[in-house]
Amino acid sequence: MAVRAAVLPAIGAPLEITGIELPDPGPGQVRVRLAAAGVCHSDLSLSDGTMRVPVPAVLGHEGAGTVVAVGEGVTQVSAGDRVVLNWAPSCGTCHACALGEVWLCANALNGAADVYARTTDGTDLHPGLNVAAFAEETVVSASCVLPLPEGIPLTEAALLGCAVLTGYGAVHHSARVRAGETVAVFGVGGVGLATLQSARIAGASRIVAVDVSPEKEELARAAGATDYVLASDTTAREIRALTGKQGVDVSVECVGRAVSIRAAWESTRRGGRTTVVGIGGKDQEVTFNALEIFHWGRTLSGCVYGNTDPARDLPVLAEHVRQGRLDLSALVTERIALEGIPAAFENMLAGKGGRALVVF
């Protein structure tokens, strides 16, 4: 069956909106009709080669939709079920999974190397980050779908698959923000906005948003920021001035650039925690001297997928949505058609927006 999709023909090439031939689901597979897919900076990182992906591929890893059909042996979902795509399913058997660190599963992305569909001329296609959400429909492993809890709009639910899990997990699992602590969030994109909301949910007393764009201040304050700082050479100094010259208890970096990681570190108080969520390239090198590491006693940690277990955390997030504590629609700055994805990539490069949402 032919469906329309956004195909990355080669690394660095523009996306092509075209028809692809999608097979029926095989054993252990599920076919999903997408309701929406978020346009994440990670998709841009895949397209430009910052992160490796087999090509040609259909990108998109943040999505939600309705099960159309299931293959042999699939029992956890049925046709008609509403689901969220899980781009990093844990295998349950590797060393990380045995430790309970499912977000570091060694086999989570094995499916990205598979051939899951073909172009109309017969060229093999790979599913970018397992799920190929930039398409009207997709076929995925049953491990890549999670039932969507009741009471959540299907379109906005797409954001639960990456931005919200990542931002929420960065606050609650990685940095472990406690009520009354102060937090700085660097980067007000989709993940940054989710991080700001999550810091508010955690009970942070002061939440400082940092971005290069003055136009994002309104978005940031609506998400929970109490203060807004334009990124500059004096960012750390400004944040320390807002916090009694101490610095914040927790900084969360959502950009992936050396300069913002360094600024987040310098904005953190002595003994505080700096969590890096942003995905940077190998050229983004951050340096520290031995004396400052000893003197400041800060903790610097990476954060993969928010250090979350999607099966465990999705129901928690859904309850926050139902209770009005988490506003998914506030993360969406633009609703676009499939053809609008290339322009959304350009907006991300220009530092605009929160999250563009492809609505099918």
Contacts in CASP RR format, 6 or more apart in sequence:
PFRMAT RR
TARGET T0000
AUTHOR 0000-0000-0000
METHOD contacts of the structure
MODEL  1
MAVRAAVLPAIGAPLEITGIELPDPGPGQVRVRLAAAGVCHSDLSLSDGT
MRVPVPAVLGHEGAGTVVAVGEGVTQVSAGDRVVLNWAPSCGTCHACALG
EVWLCANALNGAADVYARTTDGTDLHPGLNVAAFAEETVVSASCVLPLPE
GIPLTEAALLGCAVLTGYGAVHHSARVRAGETVAVFGVGGVGLATLQSAR
IAGASRIVAVDVSPEKEELARAAGATDYVLASDTTAREIRALTGKQGVDV
SVECVGRAVSIRAAWESTRRGGRTTVVGIGGKDQEVTFNALEIFHWGRTL
SGCVYGNTDPARDLPVLAEHVRQGRLDLSALVTERIALEGIPAAFENMLA
GKGGRALVVF
1 21 0 8 1.000
1 22 0 8 1.000
1 24 0 8 1.000
1 137 0 8 1.000
2 19 0 8 1.000
2 20 0 8 1.000
2 21 0 8 1.000
2 22 0 8 1.000
2 120 0 8 1.000
3 19 0 8 1.000
3 20 0 8 1.000
3 22 0 8 1.000
3 135 0 8 1.000
3 136 0 8 1.000
3 137 0 8 1.000
4 17 0 8 1.000
4 18 0 8 1.000
4 19 0 8 1.000
4 20 0 8 1.000
4 135 0 8 1.000
4 136 0 8 1.000
4 338 0 8 1.000
5 17 0 8 1.000
5 18 0 8 1.000
5 19 0 8 1.000
5 20 0 8 1.000
5 58 0 8 1.000
5 117 0 8 1.000
5 132 0 8 1.000
5 134 0 8 1.000
5 135 0 8 1.000
5 136 0 8 1.000
5 338 0 8 1.000
6 15 0 8 1.000
6 16 0 8 1.000
6 17 0 8 1.000
6 58 0 8 1.000
6 59 0 8 1.000
6 60 0 8 1.000
6 134 0 8 1.000
6 135 0 8 1.000
6 338 0 8 1.000
6 341 0 8 1.000
7 15 0 8 1.000
7 16 0 8 1.000
7 17 0 8 1.000
7 18 0 8 1.000
7 20 0 8 1.000
7 56 0 8 1.000
7 57 0 8 1.000
7 58 0 8 1.000
7 119 0 8 1.000
7 125 0 8 1.000
8 15 0 8 1.000
8 16 0 8 1.000
8 46 0 8 1.000
8 47 0 8 1.000
8 53 0 8 1.000
8 55 0 8 1.000
8 56 0 8 1.000
8 57 0 8 1.000
8 58 0 8 1.000
8 59 0 8 1.000
9 16 0 8 1.000
9 55 0 8 1.000
9 56 0 8 1.000
10 55 0 8 1.000
10 56 0 8 1.000
11 47 0 8 1.000
11 48 0 8 1.000
11 49 0 8 1.000
11 53 0 8 1.000
11 55 0 8 1.000
12 47 0 8 1.000
12 48 0 8 1.000
12 49 0 8 1.000
13 47 0 8 1.000
14 342 0 8 1.000
15 47 0 8 1.000
15 59 0 8 1.000
15 134 0 8 1.000
15 341 0 8 1.000
15 342 0 8 1.000
15 345 0 8 1.000
17 338 0 8 1.000
17 339 0 8 1.000
17 341 0 8 1.000
18 119 0 8 1.000
18 120 0 8 1.000
19 119 0 8 1.000
19 120 0 8 1.000
20 58 0 8 1.000
20 117 0 8 1.000
20 118 0 8 1.000
20 119 0 8 1.000
20 120 0 8 1.000
20 125 0 8 1.000
20 135 0 8 1.000
21 117 0 8 1.000
21 118 0 8 1.000
21 119 0 8 1.000
21 120 0 8 1.000
21 122 0 8 1.000
22 31 0 8 1.000
22 116 0 8 1.000
22 117 0 8 1.000
22 135 0 8 1.000
22 137 0 8 1.000
22 138 0 8 1.000
22 139 0 8 1.000
23 116 0 8 1.000
23 117 0 8 1.000
23 139 0 8 1.000
24 31 0 8 1.000
24 69 0 8 1.000
24 71 0 8 1.000
24 139 0 8 1.000
25 31 0 8 1.000
25 69 0 8 1.000
25 70 0 8 1.000
25 71 0 8 1.000
25 74 0 8 1.000
25 139 0 8 1.000
26 71 0 8 1.000
26 72 0 8 1.000
26 139 0 8 1.000
27 71 0 8 1.000
27 72 0 8 1.000
27 73 0 8 1.000
28 70 0 8 1.000
28 71 0 8 1.000
28 72 0 8 1.000
28 73 0 8 1.000
28 74 0 8 1.000
28 141 0 8 1.000
28 142 0 8 1.000
29 70 0 8 1.000
29 71 0 8 1.000
29 74 0 8 1.000
29 139 0 8 1.000
29 140 0 8 1.000
29 141 0 8 1.000
29 142 0 8 1.000
30 67 0 8 1.000
30 69 0 8 1.000
30 70 0 8 1.000
30 71 0 8 1.000
30 74 0 8 1.000
30 77 0 8 1.000
30 83 0 8 1.000
30 139 0 8 1.000
30 140 0 8 1.000
30 141 0 8 1.000
30 142 0 8 1.000
30 144 0 8 1.000
30 145 0 8 1.000
31 67 0 8 1.000
31 68 0 8 1.000
31 69 0 8 1.000
31 70 0 8 1.000
31 137 0 8 1.000
31 138 0 8 1.000
31 139 0 8 1.000
32 65 0 8 1.000
32 66 0 8 1.000
32 67 0 8 1.000
32 68 0 8 1.000
32 83 0 8 1.000
32 85 0 8 1.000
32 137 0 8 1.000
32 138 0 8 1.000
32 139 0 8 1.000
32 140 0 8 1.000
32 145 0 8 1.000
33 65 0 8 1.000
33 66 0 8 1.000
33 68 0 8 1.000
33 136 0 8 1.000
33 137 0 8 1.000
33 360 0 8 1.000
34 63 0 8 1.000
34 64 0 8 1.000
34 65 0 8 1.000
34 133 0 8 1.000
34 135 0 8 1.000
34 136 0 8 1.000
34 137 0 8 1.000
34 138 0 8 1.000
34 360 0 8 1.000
35 63 0 8 1.000
35 64 0 8 1.000
35 65 0 8 1.000
35 66 0 8 1.000
35 154 0 8 1.000
35 155 0 8 1.000
35 157 0 8 1.000
35 158 0 8 1.000
35 359 0 8 1.000
35 360 0 8 1.000
36 63 0 8 1.000
36 64 0 8 1.000
36 65 0 8 1.000
36 154 0 8 1.000
36 155 0 8 1.000
36 156 0 8 1.000
36 157 0 8 1.000
36 158 0 8 1.000
36 357 0 8 1.000
36 358 0 8 1.000
36 359 0 8 1.000
36 360 0 8 1.000
37 60 0 8 1.000
37 62 0 8 1.000
37 63 0 8 1.000
37 133 0 8 1.000
37 134 0 8 1.000
37 158 0 8 1.000
37 357 0 8 1.000
37 358 0 8 1.000
37 360 0 8 1.000
38 60 0 8 1.000
38 62 0 8 1.000
38 63 0 8 1.000
38 133 0 8 1.000
38 158 0 8 1.000
38 159 0 8 1.000
38 162 0 8 1.000
38 163 0 8 1.000
38 355 0 8 1.000
38 356 0 8 1.000
38 357 0 8 1.000
38 358 0 8 1.000
39 60 0 8 1.000
39 336 0 8 1.000
39 341 0 8 1.000
39 344 0 8 1.000
39 345 0 8 1.000
39 348 0 8 1.000
39 355 0 8 1.000
39 356 0 8 1.000
39 357 0 8 1.000
39 358 0 8 1.000
40 60 0 8 1.000
40 61 0 8 1.000
40 62 0 8 1.000
40 162 0 8 1.000
40 163 0 8 1.000
40 190 0 8 1.000
40 191 0 8 1.000
40 355 0 8 1.000
41 189 0 8 1.000
41 191 0 8 1.000
41 278 0 8 1.000
41 279 0 8 1.000
41 348 0 8 1.000
42 51 0 8 1.000
42 61 0 8 1.000
42 129 0 8 1.000
42 162 0 8 1.000
42 279 0 8 1.000
43 59 0 8 1.000
43 60 0 8 1.000
43 61 0 8 1.000
43 134 0 8 1.000
43 345 0 8 1.000
44 345 0 8 1.000
44 348 0 8 1.000
44 349 0 8 1.000
45 51 0 8 1.000
45 279 0 8 1.000
45 280 0 8 1.000
45 281 0 8 1.000
46 53 0 8 1.000
46 57 0 8 1.000
46 59 0 8 1.000
46 128 0 8 1.000
46 129 0 8 1.000
47 59 0 8 1.000
47 345 0 8 1.000
50 279 0 8 1.000
50 280 0 8 1.000
50 281 0 8 1.000
51 279 0 8 1.000
53 59 0 8 1.000
53 112 0 8 1.000
53 126 0 8 1.000
53 128 0 8 1.000
53 129 0 8 1.000
54 112 0 8 1.000
54 113 0 8 1.000
54 126 0 8 1.000
54 128 0 8 1.000
55 126 0 8 1.000
56 119 0 8 1.000
56 123 0 8 1.000
56 124 0 8 1.000
56 125 0 8 1.000
56 126 0 8 1.000
57 112 0 8 1.000
57 125 0 8 1.000
57 126 0 8 1.000
57 127 0 8 1.000
57 128 0 8 1.000
57 132 0 8 1.000
58 117 0 8 1.000
58 125 0 8 1.000
58 126 0 8 1.000
58 127 0 8 1.000
58 128 0 8 1.000
58 132 0 8 1.000
58 134 0 8 1.000
58 135 0 8 1.000
58 138 0 8 1.000
59 128 0 8 1.000
59 129 0 8 1.000
59 132 0 8 1.000
59 133 0 8 1.000
59 134 0 8 1.000
60 128 0 8 1.000
60 129 0 8 1.000
60 131 0 8 1.000
60 132 0 8 1.000
60 133 0 8 1.000
60 134 0 8 1.000
61 85 0 8 1.000
61 87 0 8 1.000
61 128 0 8 1.000
61 129 0 8 1.000
61 130 0 8 1.000
61 131 0 8 1.000
61 133 0 8 1.000
61 161 0 8 1.000
61 162 0 8 1.000
62 85 0 8 1.000
62 87 0 8 1.000
62 133 0 8 1.000
62 158 0 8 1.000
62 159 0 8 1.000
62 161 0 8 1.000
62 162 0 8 1.000
62 163 0 8 1.000
63 84 0 8 1.000
63 85 0 8 1.000
63 131 0 8 1.000
63 133 0 8 1.000
63 157 0 8 1.000
63 158 0 8 1.000
63 161 0 8 1.000
64 82 0 8 1.000
64 83 0 8 1.000
64 84 0 8 1.000
64 85 0 8 1.000
64 148 0 8 1.000
64 154 0 8 1.000
64 155 0 8 1.000
64 157 0 8 1.000
64 158 0 8 1.000
64 160 0 8 1.000
64 161 0 8 1.000
65 82 0 8 1.000
65 83 0 8 1.000
65 84 0 8 1.000
65 85 0 8 1.000
65 148 0 8 1.000
65 154 0 8 1.000
65 157 0 8 1.000
65 158 0 8 1.000
66 80 0 8 1.000
66 81 0 8 1.000
66 82 0 8 1.000
66 83 0 8 1.000
66 154 0 8 1.000
67 77 0 8 1.000
67 78 0 8 1.000
67 79 0 8 1.000
67 80 0 8 1.000
67 81 0 8 1.000
67 82 0 8 1.000
67 83 0 8 1.000
67 145 0 8 1.000
68 79 0 8 1.000
68 80 0 8 1.000
68 137 0 8 1.000
69 79 0 8 1.000
70 77 0 8 1.000
70 78 0 8 1.000
70 79 0 8 1.000
70 142 0 8 1.000
74 142 0 8 1.000
76 142 0 8 1.000
76 145 0 8 1.000
76 147 0 8 1.000
77 83 0 8 1.000
77 142 0 8 1.000
77 145 0 8 1.000
77 147 0 8 1.000
81 147 0 8 1.000
82 147 0 8 1.000
82 148 0 8 1.000
82 154 0 8 1.000
82 157 0 8 1.000
83 145 0 8 1.000
83 146 0 8 1.000
83 147 0 8 1.000
83 148 0 8 1.000
84 145 0 8 1.000
84 146 0 8 1.000
84 148 0 8 1.000
84 157 0 8 1.000
84 158 0 8 1.000
84 160 0 8 1.000
84 161 0 8 1.000
84 310 0 8 1.000
84 314 0 8 1.000
85 131 0 8 1.000
85 133 0 8 1.000
85 138 0 8 1.000
85 140 0 8 1.000
85 144 0 8 1.000
85 145 0 8 1.000
85 146 0 8 1.000
85 158 0 8 1.000
85 161 0 8 1.000
86 131 0 8 1.000
86 143 0 8 1.000
86 144 0 8 1.000
86 145 0 8 1.000
86 146 0 8 1.000
86 161 0 8 1.000
86 310 0 8 1.000
86 311 0 8 1.000
87 129 0 8 1.000
87 130 0 8 1.000
87 131 0 8 1.000
87 144 0 8 1.000
87 161 0 8 1.000
87 162 0 8 1.000
88 103 0 8 1.000
88 105 0 8 1.000
88 108 0 8 1.000
88 109 0 8 1.000
88 129 0 8 1.000
88 130 0 8 1.000
88 305 0 8 1.000
88 310 0 8 1.000
89 105 0 8 1.000
89 108 0 8 1.000
89 130 0 8 1.000
89 141 0 8 1.000
89 143 0 8 1.000
89 144 0 8 1.000
90 97 0 8 1.000
90 102 0 8 1.000
90 103 0 8 1.000
90 105 0 8 1.000
90 108 0 8 1.000
90 309 0 8 1.000
91 97 0 8 1.000
91 105 0 8 1.000
91 106 0 8 1.000
91 107 0 8 1.000
91 108 0 8 1.000
92 98 0 8 1.000
92 102 0 8 1.000
92 105 0 8 1.000
93 107 0 8 1.000
94 105 0 8 1.000
94 106 0 8 1.000
94 107 0 8 1.000
95 106 0 8 1.000
96 102 0 8 1.000
96 103 0 8 1.000
96 104 0 8 1.000
96 105 0 8 1.000
96 106 0 8 1.000
97 105 0 8 1.000
100 309 0 8 1.000
101 307 0 8 1.000
102 309 0 8 1.000
103 304 0 8 1.000
103 305 0 8 1.000
103 306 0 8 1.000
103 307 0 8 1.000
103 308 0 8 1.000
103 309 0 8 1.000
104 304 0 8 1.000
108 130 0 8 1.000
109 129 0 8 1.000
109 130 0 8 1.000
111 127 0 8 1.000
111 130 0 8 1.000
111 141 0 8 1.000
112 126 0 8 1.000
112 127 0 8 1.000
112 128 0 8 1.000
112 129 0 8 1.000
112 130 0 8 1.000
113 126 0 8 1.000
114 126 0 8 1.000
114 127 0 8 1.000
115 124 0 8 1.000
115 125 0 8 1.000
115 126 0 8 1.000
116 125 0 8 1.000
116 126 0 8 1.000
116 127 0 8 1.000
116 132 0 8 1.000
116 138 0 8 1.000
116 139 0 8 1.000
116 140 0 8 1.000
117 125 0 8 1.000
117 127 0 8 1.000
117 132 0 8 1.000
117 139 0 8 1.000
118 124 0 8 1.000
118 125 0 8 1.000
119 125 0 8 1.000
125 132 0 8 1.000
127 138 0 8 1.000
127 140 0 8 1.000
130 140 0 8 1.000
130 141 0 8 1.000
130 144 0 8 1.000
131 138 0 8 1.000
131 140 0 8 1.000
131 144 0 8 1.000
132 138 0 8 1.000
132 140 0 8 1.000
133 158 0 8 1.000
134 338 0 8 1.000
134 341 0 8 1.000
134 358 0 8 1.000
135 338 0 8 1.000
136 338 0 8 1.000
136 360 0 8 1.000
146 310 0 8 1.000
146 311 0 8 1.000
146 314 0 8 1.000
148 154 0 8 1.000
148 157 0 8 1.000
148 160 0 8 1.000
148 314 0 8 1.000
148 318 0 8 1.000
149 314 0 8 1.000
149 315 0 8 1.000
149 318 0 8 1.000
149 319 0 8 1.000
150 318 0 8 1.000
151 318 0 8 1.000
151 321 0 8 1.000
151 322 0 8 1.000
152 160 0 8 1.000
152 318 0 8 1.000
152 321 0 8 1.000
152 322 0 8 1.000
152 328 0 8 1.000
153 328 0 8 1.000
155 357 0 8 1.000
155 359 0 8 1.000
156 328 0 8 1.000
156 329 0 8 1.000
156 332 0 8 1.000
156 357 0 8 1.000
157 328 0 8 1.000
158 357 0 8 1.000
159 190 0 8 1.000
159 194 0 8 1.000
159 328 0 8 1.000
159 331 0 8 1.000
159 332 0 8 1.000
159 355 0 8 1.000
159 357 0 8 1.000
160 314 0 8 1.000
160 317 0 8 1.000
160 318 0 8 1.000
160 328 0 8 1.000
161 310 0 8 1.000
162 191 0 8 1.000
162 305 0 8 1.000
163 190 0 8 1.000
163 191 0 8 1.000
163 192 0 8 1.000
163 193 0 8 1.000
163 194 0 8 1.000
163 331 0 8 1.000
163 355 0 8 1.000
164 194 0 8 1.000
164 317 0 8 1.000
164 326 0 8 1.000
164 328 0 8 1.000
164 331 0 8 1.000
165 305 0 8 1.000
165 306 0 8 1.000
165 308 0 8 1.000
165 310 0 8 1.000
165 313 0 8 1.000
165 314 0 8 1.000
165 317 0 8 1.000
166 191 0 8 1.000
166 194 0 8 1.000
166 277 0 8 1.000
166 303 0 8 1.000
166 305 0 8 1.000
166 306 0 8 1.000
166 308 0 8 1.000
167 191 0 8 1.000
167 192 0 8 1.000
167 194 0 8 1.000
167 195 0 8 1.000
167 198 0 8 1.000
167 252 0 8 1.000
167 254 0 8 1.000
167 277 0 8 1.000
167 306 0 8 1.000
168 194 0 8 1.000
168 195 0 8 1.000
168 198 0 8 1.000
168 201 0 8 1.000
168 306 0 8 1.000
168 308 0 8 1.000
168 313 0 8 1.000
168 317 0 8 1.000
168 326 0 8 1.000
169 198 0 8 1.000
169 303 0 8 1.000
169 306 0 8 1.000
169 307 0 8 1.000
169 308 0 8 1.000
169 313 0 8 1.000
170 191 0 8 1.000
170 195 0 8 1.000
170 198 0 8 1.000
170 252 0 8 1.000
170 254 0 8 1.000
170 275 0 8 1.000
170 277 0 8 1.000
170 303 0 8 1.000
170 306 0 8 1.000
170 307 0 8 1.000
171 177 0 8 1.000
171 183 0 8 1.000
171 195 0 8 1.000
171 198 0 8 1.000
171 199 0 8 1.000
171 201 0 8 1.000
171 202 0 8 1.000
171 250 0 8 1.000
171 252 0 8 1.000
172 198 0 8 1.000
172 202 0 8 1.000
173 306 0 8 1.000
173 307 0 8 1.000
173 308 0 8 1.000
174 275 0 8 1.000
174 277 0 8 1.000
174 301 0 8 1.000
174 302 0 8 1.000
174 303 0 8 1.000
174 306 0 8 1.000
174 307 0 8 1.000
175 183 0 8 1.000
175 250 0 8 1.000
175 252 0 8 1.000
175 273 0 8 1.000
175 275 0 8 1.000
175 303 0 8 1.000
176 273 0 8 1.000
177 183 0 8 1.000
177 199 0 8 1.000
177 202 0 8 1.000
177 203 0 8 1.000
177 204 0 8 1.000
177 249 0 8 1.000
177 250 0 8 1.000
178 202 0 8 1.000
178 249 0 8 1.000
179 202 0 8 1.000
179 203 0 8 1.000
179 204 0 8 1.000
179 205 0 8 1.000
180 203 0 8 1.000
180 204 0 8 1.000
180 205 0 8 1.000
181 202 0 8 1.000
181 203 0 8 1.000
181 204 0 8 1.000
181 205 0 8 1.000
181 248 0 8 1.000
181 249 0 8 1.000
181 250 0 8 1.000
182 204 0 8 1.000
182 205 0 8 1.000
182 206 0 8 1.000
182 207 0 8 1.000
182 208 0 8 1.000
182 243 0 8 1.000
182 247 0 8 1.000
182 248 0 8 1.000
182 249 0 8 1.000
182 250 0 8 1.000
183 199 0 8 1.000
183 202 0 8 1.000
183 204 0 8 1.000
183 206 0 8 1.000
183 207 0 8 1.000
183 208 0 8 1.000
183 248 0 8 1.000
183 249 0 8 1.000
183 250 0 8 1.000
183 251 0 8 1.000
183 252 0 8 1.000
184 207 0 8 1.000
184 208 0 8 1.000
184 209 0 8 1.000
184 210 0 8 1.000
184 239 0 8 1.000
184 248 0 8 1.000
184 250 0 8 1.000
184 251 0 8 1.000
184 252 0 8 1.000
184 264 0 8 1.000
184 267 0 8 1.000
184 268 0 8 1.000
185 192 0 8 1.000
185 195 0 8 1.000
185 196 0 8 1.000
185 199 0 8 1.000
185 207 0 8 1.000
185 208 0 8 1.000
185 209 0 8 1.000
185 210 0 8 1.000
185 220 0 8 1.000
185 225 0 8 1.000
185 251 0 8 1.000
185 252 0 8 1.000
185 254 0 8 1.000
186 210 0 8 1.000
186 211 0 8 1.000
186 231 0 8 1.000
186 251 0 8 1.000
186 252 0 8 1.000
186 253 0 8 1.000
186 254 0 8 1.000
186 255 0 8 1.000
186 260 0 8 1.000
186 263 0 8 1.000
186 264 0 8 1.000
187 209 0 8 1.000
187 210 0 8 1.000
187 211 0 8 1.000
187 253 0 8 1.000
187 254 0 8 1.000
187 255 0 8 1.000
187 260 0 8 1.000
188 196 0 8 1.000
188 209 0 8 1.000
188 210 0 8 1.000
188 211 0 8 1.000
188 213 0 8 1.000
188 216 0 8 1.000
188 219 0 8 1.000
188 220 0 8 1.000
188 223 0 8 1.000
188 354 0 8 1.000
189 211 0 8 1.000
189 216 0 8 1.000
189 254 0 8 1.000
189 353 0 8 1.000
189 354 0 8 1.000
189 355 0 8 1.000
190 331 0 8 1.000
190 353 0 8 1.000
190 354 0 8 1.000
190 355 0 8 1.000
191 254 0 8 1.000
191 277 0 8 1.000
191 278 0 8 1.000
192 223 0 8 1.000
192 252 0 8 1.000
192 254 0 8 1.000
193 219 0 8 1.000
193 220 0 8 1.000
193 223 0 8 1.000
193 330 0 8 1.000
193 331 0 8 1.000
193 354 0 8 1.000
193 355 0 8 1.000
194 331 0 8 1.000
195 252 0 8 1.000
195 254 0 8 1.000
195 277 0 8 1.000
196 207 0 8 1.000
196 209 0 8 1.000
196 220 0 8 1.000
196 223 0 8 1.000
196 224 0 8 1.000
196 225 0 8 1.000
197 223 0 8 1.000
197 224 0 8 1.000
197 325 0 8 1.000
197 326 0 8 1.000
197 327 0 8 1.000
197 330 0 8 1.000
197 331 0 8 1.000
198 326 0 8 1.000
199 207 0 8 1.000
199 224 0 8 1.000
199 252 0 8 1.000
200 207 0 8 1.000
200 223 0 8 1.000
200 224 0 8 1.000
201 320 0 8 1.000
201 325 0 8 1.000
201 326 0 8 1.000
204 250 0 8 1.000
206 226 0 8 1.000
206 227 0 8 1.000
206 242 0 8 1.000
206 243 0 8 1.000
206 248 0 8 1.000
207 224 0 8 1.000
207 225 0 8 1.000
207 226 0 8 1.000
207 227 0 8 1.000
208 225 0 8 1.000
208 226 0 8 1.000
208 227 0 8 1.000
208 228 0 8 1.000
208 229 0 8 1.000
208 239 0 8 1.000
208 242 0 8 1.000
208 248 0 8 1.000
208 267 0 8 1.000
209 216 0 8 1.000
209 217 0 8 1.000
209 220 0 8 1.000
209 221 0 8 1.000
209 223 0 8 1.000
209 225 0 8 1.000
209 227 0 8 1.000
209 228 0 8 1.000
209 229 0 8 1.000
210 228 0 8 1.000
210 229 0 8 1.000
210 230 0 8 1.000
210 231 0 8 1.000
210 235 0 8 1.000
210 239 0 8 1.000
210 260 0 8 1.000
210 263 0 8 1.000
211 220 0 8 1.000
211 228 0 8 1.000
211 230 0 8 1.000
211 231 0 8 1.000
212 230 0 8 1.000
212 231 0 8 1.000
212 351 0 8 1.000
213 351 0 8 1.000
213 352 0 8 1.000
214 230 0 8 1.000
215 352 0 8 1.000
216 353 0 8 1.000
216 354 0 8 1.000
217 225 0 8 1.000
217 228 0 8 1.000
219 330 0 8 1.000
219 333 0 8 1.000
219 353 0 8 1.000
219 354 0 8 1.000
220 228 0 8 1.000
221 228 0 8 1.000
222 330 0 8 1.000
223 327 0 8 1.000
223 330 0 8 1.000
223 331 0 8 1.000
227 242 0 8 1.000
229 235 0 8 1.000
229 238 0 8 1.000
229 239 0 8 1.000
229 242 0 8 1.000
231 260 0 8 1.000
231 263 0 8 1.000
235 263 0 8 1.000
235 267 0 8 1.000
236 263 0 8 1.000
236 266 0 8 1.000
236 267 0 8 1.000
239 247 0 8 1.000
239 248 0 8 1.000
239 267 0 8 1.000
240 246 0 8 1.000
240 247 0 8 1.000
240 267 0 8 1.000
243 269 0 8 1.000
246 269 0 8 1.000
246 270 0 8 1.000
247 267 0 8 1.000
247 268 0 8 1.000
247 269 0 8 1.000
248 267 0 8 1.000
248 268 0 8 1.000
248 269 0 8 1.000
248 272 0 8 1.000
249 268 0 8 1.000
249 269 0 8 1.000
249 272 0 8 1.000
249 273 0 8 1.000
250 268 0 8 1.000
250 272 0 8 1.000
250 273 0 8 1.000
250 274 0 8 1.000
250 275 0 8 1.000
251 264 0 8 1.000
251 265 0 8 1.000
251 267 0 8 1.000
251 268 0 8 1.000
251 273 0 8 1.000
251 274 0 8 1.000
251 275 0 8 1.000
252 264 0 8 1.000
252 275 0 8 1.000
252 277 0 8 1.000
253 260 0 8 1.000
253 261 0 8 1.000
253 264 0 8 1.000
253 274 0 8 1.000
253 275 0 8 1.000
253 276 0 8 1.000
253 277 0 8 1.000
253 278 0 8 1.000
254 277 0 8 1.000
254 278 0 8 1.000
255 261 0 8 1.000
255 278 0 8 1.000
256 276 0 8 1.000
256 277 0 8 1.000
256 278 0 8 1.000
256 279 0 8 1.000
256 280 0 8 1.000
256 281 0 8 1.000
256 284 0 8 1.000
257 280 0 8 1.000
257 284 0 8 1.000
258 284 0 8 1.000
258 285 0 8 1.000
258 286 0 8 1.000
261 274 0 8 1.000
261 276 0 8 1.000
261 284 0 8 1.000
261 286 0 8 1.000
262 286 0 8 1.000
264 274 0 8 1.000
264 276 0 8 1.000
265 274 0 8 1.000
265 286 0 8 1.000
265 288 0 8 1.000
265 298 0 8 1.000
265 300 0 8 1.000
268 274 0 8 1.000
268 296 0 8 1.000
268 298 0 8 1.000
269 298 0 8 1.000
270 295 0 8 1.000
270 296 0 8 1.000
270 297 0 8 1.000
270 298 0 8 1.000
271 296 0 8 1.000
271 297 0 8 1.000
271 298 0 8 1.000
271 299 0 8 1.000
272 297 0 8 1.000
272 298 0 8 1.000
272 299 0 8 1.000
273 298 0 8 1.000
273 299 0 8 1.000
273 301 0 8 1.000
274 298 0 8 1.000
274 299 0 8 1.000
274 300 0 8 1.000
274 301 0 8 1.000
275 301 0 8 1.000
275 302 0 8 1.000
275 303 0 8 1.000
276 300 0 8 1.000
276 301 0 8 1.000
276 302 0 8 1.000
276 303 0 8 1.000
277 302 0 8 1.000
277 303 0 8 1.000
277 306 0 8 1.000
317 326 0 8 1.000
320 326 0 8 1.000
321 327 0 8 1.000
321 328 0 8 1.000
331 354 0 8 1.000
331 355 0 8 1.000
332 354 0 8 1.000
332 355 0 8 1.000
332 356 0 8 1.000
332 357 0 8 1.000
333 353 0 8 1.000
333 354 0 8 1.000
333 355 0 8 1.000
333 356 0 8 1.000
334 344 0 8 1.000
334 347 0 8 1.000
334 353 0 8 1.000
334 355 0 8 1.000
334 356 0 8 1.000
334 357 0 8 1.000
335 356 0 8 1.000
335 357 0 8 1.000
335 359 0 8 1.000
336 343 0 8 1.000
336 344 0 8 1.000
336 356 0 8 1.000
336 357 0 8 1.000
336 358 0 8 1.000
336 359 0 8 1.000
337 358 0 8 1.000
337 359 0 8 1.000
338 358 0 8 1.000
338 360 0 8 1.000
340 356 0 8 1.000
340 358 0 8 1.000
341 356 0 8 1.000
341 358 0 8 1.000
344 356 0 8 1.000
347 353 0 8 1.000
347 356 0 8 1.000
END
